[in-house]
Amino acid sequence: MRVRAVTPADADDVFRLLRDFATSHRPEPARFTAVTFPALLAAAAAGRAEFLAAEEGGRVVGYLHAARMPTLFAGGTVLELLELTVDTALRGRGTGSGLVRAVLEAAERAGDVEVCVPTRRAADFYRRLDFTETATYLKWAPVG
């Protein structure tokens, strides 16, 4: 397995993985192609995000998206890991851990103050990678 930056050619594989990852939203193919995927590629190119792919046999089998945010409270940028998914059939083989290790290295290179991840479902996975629980994550979504 090799970890690398996501490229425009990875769109189909990333969308396939996204459909299995998303539980609270249903990804729309047209919006993904026209808006969200190009926006994430641009954010990563500008250093505002990390958008990484795990590749095996020439195929993307996992991806990670993290957004970099300037903060006052931390005295620098915080990298928030927002999406991490691996092909269901390949889980438990170190692919997700490899993606997380790669983003932690990227955070160190970028001088990020911390890396955080809002999750409950995967808390044990992140604890095994030395993340510690610090807060409850709340969200608000507009109706309609």
N, C-alpha and C positions, 0 to 999 in steps of 0.2 A: 504494500500500500504506500502511496505517495501523497503527501499533502502539498497543495499548490493553490494559487489564487484562482478564483472562479473566472472564467472567460465567457464572452458572448456565445461561443459554441456550446457551452454547457447548459443552455436554457432548457432544453427538453428534459435532460436528466434531473436538473434542479426542480423543475415543475413536477415531475413524477414523484420525487422524494417529498416535496411540499404537500402534495395531495394526501400522502400518508401521515405527515406530521401534524397538519392543522386539525385541531379538534373543535375549536370554538368558532372558526371561520371556514367557509368554503372558498378556496382560491378560484378566481375567475380567470380563465386562460387569456382572454383579450386584455384584461387589466394587467396581468402578470407580464405579458409580452410588451405592451406599450408603455407601462408606467413603472411598476414596482421593480422588475428585474433590471432595467436600464438605470433606475435611480440608485439601486444598491451597488451596481458596478461603478457608477460615477462617484458615489460616496467613498467607496474603497480606493478608487484611483486618487481621490483628493486627500486621503488620509483620515477621513471622518469615520471610517468603518473598517472592519476586517470581514472579508467574504471569501471563505476558504472551501476548497473541495478536497475530498478524499477520493483518490483515483485508484482503481484496481483493474488491470487488464484493459486499459484504455477507456474505461467507463467510470463515470462519477457514481460512487456508492454511498456518499455522505456529504453533507455540507454544514458549514457553521457561518452564522451571521452575527456580528457584534457591532454595536454602535459606540462611537467615541464621543463623550460629552464633556465639555469644559465645566468645571464646578468651582464654586467658591469654598464650600465646606471642606473639600478634600485638598484644596490648594493645588489643583491640577486637573488633568483629564482622568475620567473614569471610563473604562471600557465595559459596557453592559452586554453580556452574551444573551442574545435574544432568541436565537434559533440554532438548534443542533439536532440533526437527524441522520440516521444511517439506515440503509436498506434493512428491512425487517429480518430477512434471511441471514444477514451478516452480523447481526448484533451479538455482543459478547465476545468479539474477537479482537478488541483493542482499537477499532476504527474511531469510535467516538473519543476515546481517551487520547488518541493521536491528534485529532483535531483540536481538542482542548489544550494539549501541550503546545501545539503550534501557535494557538492564539495567545497563550501566556508568554511565549517567547516574543511574539510580535508586540505585546503590551510592554514588555521590558525594553525592547528596542525603541519604542515610541515614547518611553518615559511616562506611561500611564501610572497614576497613583495607586489604582486598584482595578481589579476585574471583579464584577459582580454578575450574578445570574438570578433572575426572578423565576423560581420554580418550586413546586411542591412535589410533583410527580417524580422528578429525577434527583431529589435531594440526596439520597444515599449514594448515587453515582458521583455527584460532585464532592461529597464528603470524603469519598475514597481518593479524590484528587486534591485533598487538603483545603477545600473550601470550608468556611465556617458559617453557620447561620447567624445573621445579624439583625434581620428585620422581617416583618410581615409585608407582603406585597399586596397592595390594594389597587383596584383599577376602576375607572369610570368610562363608560362608552355611551355616546349619544344614542338616543332611541330613534330608529328610523333609518 
